[in-house]
Structures are given as C-alpha cells and as structure tokens.
C-alpha cells in the first residue's frame, strides 16, 4: 500500500468521523432491526405445521437475524468493515436458509407426513443445512416460489455480491484486511459503507418479498387475533388487515421495485394500501 495513503492514529479509543457515522447504512440497519423485532413478535403464536415445536421456530430465526444486524451495526460503528462484510455473508445464508426451510415445510407437510423430518431434524440440531446451490435450485423449481424467484438477480448482482462477500470471509485481498483497521486512513472507506448499504437492502428486499408471498399471516394486523383471544367476534374482513409495520416496509422497500410490487399485490391476500 502506498505510504501516502497510510496514516495511523494514536488514539486507542479512536472514534470514527461524524460523516462516517451519519452514513445512511446506520439508519437502514436500525429500520431492519425494528422490522425483524416486530416480525418475531407477530409470528410467535402461529404454529409451524410439520415440526414438533410448540412455538413457532421462525420467531427465533427472525430474532437471530435481528441480532446479526445489531452485530453488523456494532462492527461498522467501530470501523471494522471487513468483519461486517463477513457477517453480511452470514446474513445472506441465514435468509436463504429461512426461506428454504419455510418452503420445504409447506411443500412436504400433509396428513400423511405430519412431521417434515428435514426441517425438524435441523431444529433439533441433527441435520446439516444443504449447500446454497441446492437451496437455490429448490426455490427455482418449487411451485410455491418459482414465479417469484426470477424477479431477483440470482445470476447477476446477487451472485456478484455473494462473491465479493466471500472475498472478505477468506481475506482474498490485503486491502480487505485493512478495512478492519479503524486507525488506518483509507480514502475508499465510505465507498465500502455504501457497498454494505446496497447489499443489505438487496437482502432485505429479497427476504421481505418472500415473507409477503409465503407467510402473509405474520404481517396481519393484530385486531383479528386480539378479538379471538377475548372471545369476541372479529370485525368482518379483519383477517386480511395489514399491520402498520408491514405496510410501511412494503412502501419503503418493495414498492419502488415495480415487478416485485405487482407480484405481491396480485398474490397476497392482505389489504395492502396502494398509495399513489
């Protein structure tokens, strides 16, 4: 590395510059964490058919994803960008796994197959997850997801970004290791923050779209269940009312992507508001 671009700071408690800490990625991470927290709570009482669990395992998966996002925030705040890249790569895998397990449960559960062993064994810690190639092939061919699957750039930007994240996992470039040195001046540090922002938002769009498609019940307003819990008759049509956090996420994340938004509006039974 050229000496003129290499400056060390003596402060052991070095704080990243204000311009760095005000980057949009930090607001995005906070929003995503709040969404997954709401989602974890809203899906908790729904039984995951095909498993032996009393509570919905997905609630803890969403909570774990929230935790990963929190860890990414901590790393980025401290300027440890290469480690953050590595966790974003983990997040990529976790999102693919969650979608795959959900689709597998829905495809294979029946009265004759009351427990879906692949998913239940994974929950019990006795089954290793399949490789990403198998997961993607399954999502591409399953009747539940094959129409939504092509709306994402699996073979273009998602593939490219996964390869870039792999570079960080394996430290394939010296410069990537320098991104973990928060006392070293790097003139492209904020460019890497932008990369984090882009990839995180791509992954959030992907996951959110599949949740709307596969599990709209998790995104229901609470009115229907609240009435049922009180032994009262829910208002007519309340089973299709959408929770405010889900409507907000649709507007902010999905709506700008016209093909995906059109698909969700066409296939999802929730009364998603179509703001002009």
Residue, then its C-alpha position, 0 to 999 in steps of 0.5 A: x500500500x502506498x505510504x501516502x495513503x497510510x496514516x495511523x492514529x494514536x488514539x486507542x479509543x479512536x472514534x470514527x468521523x461524524x460523516x462516517x457515522x451519519x452514513x445512511x447504512x446506520x439508519x437502514x440497519x436500525x429500520x431492519x432491526x425494528x422490522x425483524x423485532x416486530x416480525x418475531x413478535x407477530x409470528x410467535x403464536x402461529x404454529x409451524x405445521x410439520x415440526x414438533x415445536x410448540x412455538x413457532x421456530x421462525x420467531x427465533x430465526x427472525x430474532x437471530x437475524x435481528x441480532x446479526x444486524x445489531x452485530x453488523x451495526x456494532x462492527x461498522x460503528x467501530x470501523x471494522x468493515x471487513x468483519x461486517x462484510x463477513x457477517x453480511x455473508x452470514x446474513x445472506x445464508x441465514x435468509x436463504x436458509x429461512x426461506x428454504x426451510x419455510x418452503x420445504x415445510x409447506x411443500x412436504x407437510x400433509x396428513x400423511x407426513x405430519x412431521x417434515x423430518x428435514x426441517x425438524x431434524x435441523x431444529x433439533x440440531x441433527x441435520x446439516x443445512x444443504x449447500x446454497x446451490x441446492x437451496x437455490x435450485x429448490x426455490x427455482x423449481x418449487x411451485x410455491x416460489x418459482x414465479x417469484x424467484x426470477x424477479x431477483x438477480x440470482x445470476x447477476x448482482x446477487x451472485x456478484x455480491x455473494x462473491x465479493x462477500x466471500x472475498x472478505x470471509x477468506x481475506x482474498x485481498x490485503x486491502x480487505x484486511x485493512x478495512x478492519x483497521x479503524x486507525x488506518x486512513x483509507x480514502x475508499x472507506x465510505x465507498x465500502x459503507x455504501x457497498x454494505x448499504x446496497x447489499x443489505x437492502x438487496x437482502x432485505x428486499x429479497x427476504x421481505x418479498x418472500x415473507x409477503x408471498x409465503x407467510x402473509x399471516x405474520x404481517x396481519x394486523x393484530x385486531x383479528x387475533x386480539x378479538x379471538x383471544x377475548x372471545x369476541x367476534x372479529x370485525x368482518x374482513x379483519x383477517x386480511x388487515x395489514x399491520x402498520x409495520x408491514x405496510x410501511x416496509x412494503x412502501x419503503x422497500x418493495x414498492x419502488x421495485x415495480x415487478x416485485x410490487x405487482x407480484x405481491x399485490x396480485x398474490x397476497x391476500x392482505x389489504x395492502x394500501x396502494x398509495x399513489 
